[in-house]
């Protein structure tokens, strides 16, 4: 028997021997199908969880810099410092009155197709 050589020296190649029998093709197919079913179920539950978070009320956090961030209004959070929120609350009645005056020209943000189809 010829042994492989490296730099003129014989090199032993380890052979892994397993006591367990390799699964046949049908057994492998079943295990792949079972794993696929589990992954699909996990994916569905994660998508449901994300959908629930999107429809939940706004989430409020204090940012790393000490500002107040409101999540859930849009793609990005609305982040203002405390004094900015106070100013916003002071002018809130004026904003509401302005919105009422211009109601005919103001529009709501369009809903994504997935949310519109659920209604």
TALINCOR-V726693 format. One record per residue. N is the residue number from 1. RES is the residue in one small letter. SS is DSSP state (H for helix, E for strand, C for the rest). D_CENTER is the distance of its C-alpha to the mean C-alpha in Angstrom with 2 decimals. Layout:
n = (N N)
res = (RES RES)
ss = (SS SS)
d_center = (D_CENTER D_CENTER)
//
This chain:
n = (1 2 3 4 5 6 7 8 9 10 11 12 13 14 15 16 17 18 19 20 21 22 23 24 25 26 27 28 29 30 31 32 33 34 35 36 37 38 39 40 41 42 43 44 45 46 47 48 49 50 51 52 53 54 55 56 57 58 59 60 61 62 63 64 65 66 67 68 69 70 71 72 73 74 75 76 77 78 79 80 81 82 83 84 85 86 87 88 89 90 91 92 93 94 95 96 97 98 99 100 101 102 103 104 105 106 107 108 109 110 111 112 113 114 115 116 117 118 119)
res = (x x x x x x x x x x x x x x x x x x x x x x x x x x x x x x x x x x x x x x x x x x x x x x x x x x x x x x x x x x x x x x x x x x x x x x x x x x x x x x x x x x x x x x x x x x x x x x x x x x x x x x x x x x x x x x x x x x x x x x x)
ss = (C C C C E E C C E E C C C C C C C C C C C C C C H H H H H H H H H H H H H H H H H H H H H H H H H H H H H H H C C C E E E E C C C C C E E E E C C C C C C E E E C H H H H H H H H H H H H H H H H H H H H C C C C C C C C C C C H H H H H H C)
d_center = (57.44 56.16 53.63 51.23 52.26 50.57 52.89 55.84 54.79 53.75 50.10 49.05 45.88 44.17 43.53 40.93 42.38 40.38 42.09 39.42 39.80 37.15 35.53 37.02 35.12 34.79 33.50 30.88 29.87 29.54 27.41 25.10 24.96 24.28 21.45 19.99 20.38 18.61 15.61 15.59 15.90 13.02 10.79 12.40 11.98 8.21 8.27 10.99 9.43 6.78 10.03 12.05 10.34 10.81 14.34 15.20 17.61 16.95 16.02 18.66 18.69 21.30 20.28 21.66 24.58 25.46 24.30 22.74 19.29 18.32 14.69 14.00 16.92 15.33 12.90 14.25 15.82 19.57 21.20 24.94 27.44 29.51 32.51 30.47 29.10 32.73 33.97 31.37 32.48 36.09 35.64 33.42 36.51 37.47 34.02 34.28 37.83 36.89 34.17 36.79 39.32 37.02 35.29 36.74 35.03 31.70 28.84 25.57 22.34 21.83 19.32 16.86 18.57 16.33 17.13 20.74 21.35 20.60 23.47)
//
